Amino acid sequence: MRPDLLSELFPLFNAANPETLTGLLSASTELTYPAGRTVLMEDSWGNAIYLIVAGWIKVRHDTGGDYVTLAVLGKGDFFGEMAILDESPRSTDVVALSPVKLLSIPAQHFIDTLFQDHHLHHRMLQMMVQRLRHTNSHFQRRRKPMAVKLAHTLVALAEAYGDKTNAAPEIFNLTIDDLAAIANIPKDDATKIMEKLHEKDWVVISDNGQTLQLKGFNHLTQLAQK
């Protein structure tokens, strides 16, 4: 991968200088995982930050014999930064939802680079604050109607990671369990809402079952804002 492609693909690096990008790439390792494979284990020590070049992953937490999905991330995002920044064991698992391609950058190299390039350091802080704001926004929606919370989840995934090459954005076709967990609504309610969205033709599953096309994206956006 060329350094300029790194900055184009990952918003984290869009303000980094060329020397920074070249150095990060030289230290990186390319990794691939099939769907269903655990990429990182909970309680393991952070030794790298991971960049998602292609595919989808989910972040989950073991609640004691059962796993709860906390987030879904796609191409252009990153994970593993918390464990290397606070030098503590990971608090979550990361599992590949689809075949994924990652770039792994050693922890110490990434930390050293943060101190050397203040633009990257500032951008990293910005993106971590954005994640915190997203968490706060998610908490503030806890009393919203379940259909609104589910619509917001679909719209947020499409805006962050959706394939926009077609007329309507496409996202990974998540299981009802994962979708309900991220939206923070009961599984039965998520099932009923998704059935209604299918009936309205607002969401359409691809022929191979891998992606979900949001044909009613404008309607979903309006619903999410209620």
Residue pairs with C-beta under 8 A, 6 or more apart in sequence:
1 25
1 53
1 103
3 18
3 21
3 22
3 25
4 18
4 21
6 13
6 21
6 24
6 25
7 13
7 14
7 16
7 21
8 14
9 53
9 75
9 76
10 51
10 76
10 77
10 78
11 76
11 123
11 127
12 51
12 78
12 120
12 123
12 124
12 127
13 20
13 21
13 24
13 120
13 123
14 123
15 119
15 120
15 122
15 123
16 24
16 117
16 119
16 120
16 123
17 117
17 119
20 113
20 116
20 117
20 119
20 120
23 109
23 113
24 105
24 109
24 110
24 113
25 103
27 105
27 106
27 109
28 51
28 103
28 104
28 105
29 103
29 104
30 53
30 101
30 102
30 103
30 104
31 39
31 50
31 101
31 102
31 103
31 104
32 99
32 100
32 101
32 102
33 39
33 55
33 96
33 99
33 100
33 102
34 96
34 99
35 96
35 97
35 98
35 99
36 95
36 96
37 95
37 96
38 93
38 94
38 95
38 96
39 50
39 57
39 94
39 95
39 96
39 100
39 102
40 50
40 79
40 80
40 90
40 92
40 93
40 94
41 90
41 93
42 61
42 62
42 89
42 90
42 91
42 92
42 93
43 89
43 90
44 89
44 90
45 83
45 88
45 89
45 90
46 80
46 82
46 83
46 84
46 87
46 88
46 89
46 90
46 107
47 84
47 106
47 107
48 80
48 84
48 104
48 105
48 106
48 107
48 110
49 78
49 79
49 80
49 81
49 84
49 104
49 105
49 107
49 110
50 78
50 79
50 80
50 94
50 102
50 103
50 104
50 105
51 77
51 78
51 102
51 103
51 104
51 105
52 73
52 74
52 75
52 76
52 77
52 78
52 79
52 100
52 101
52 102
53 75
53 101
53 102
53 103
54 75
54 99
54 100
54 101
55 74
55 75
55 96
55 97
55 98
55 99
55 100
55 101
56 72
56 73
56 74
56 96
56 97
56 98
56 100
56 161
56 172
57 72
57 73
57 74
57 79
57 94
57 95
57 96
57 97
57 100
58 69
58 71
58 72
58 73
58 94
58 95
58 97
58 178
59 69
59 70
59 71
59 72
59 73
59 79
59 92
59 93
59 94
60 67
60 68
60 69
60 70
60 92
60 93
60 94
60 95
61 67
61 68
61 70
61 91
61 92
61 93
62 93
67 93
68 181
69 177
69 178
69 181
69 182
70 92
70 181
70 182
71 182
72 97
72 157
72 172
72 174
72 178
72 182
73 79
73 161
74 157
74 160
74 161
74 171
74 172
75 161
76 161
77 160
77 161
79 94
80 90
80 94
81 124
81 128
82 88
82 90
82 91
83 89
83 90
83 91
84 107
84 110
84 111
85 111
97 172
97 174
97 178
98 172
98 210
113 120
114 120
114 121
114 124
115 121
134 156
138 184
141 148
141 149
141 152
142 184
144 152
144 226
145 226
146 183
146 185
146 186
146 189
146 190
146 193
147 193
147 196
147 223
148 223
148 224
148 226
149 183
149 184
149 185
150 179
150 183
150 185
150 190
150 193
150 194
151 220
151 221
151 223
151 224
152 183
152 224
153 179
153 182
153 183
154 171
154 203
154 212
154 214
154 220
154 224
155 214
155 217
155 220
155 221
155 224
156 224
157 171
157 172
158 169
158 170
158 171
158 214
158 217
159 169
161 171
162 169
162 170
162 171
162 214
163 169
163 170
163 171
163 211
166 213
167 215
168 213
168 214
168 215
168 216
168 217
169 213
169 214
169 217
170 206
170 211
170 212
170 213
170 214
171 211
171 212
171 214
172 210
172 211
172 212
173 205
173 206
173 209
173 210
173 211
173 212
174 182
174 212
176 187
176 190
176 191
176 194
177 187
179 190
179 194
180 186
180 187
180 189
180 190
180 191
183 190
185 193
194 203
197 203
197 216
197 220
198 204
198 205
200 216
200 219
201 215
201 216
202 214
202 215
202 216
202 219
202 220
203 212
203 213
203 214
203 215
203 216
203 220
204 212
204 213
204 215
205 211
205 212
205 213
206 212
206 213
214 220
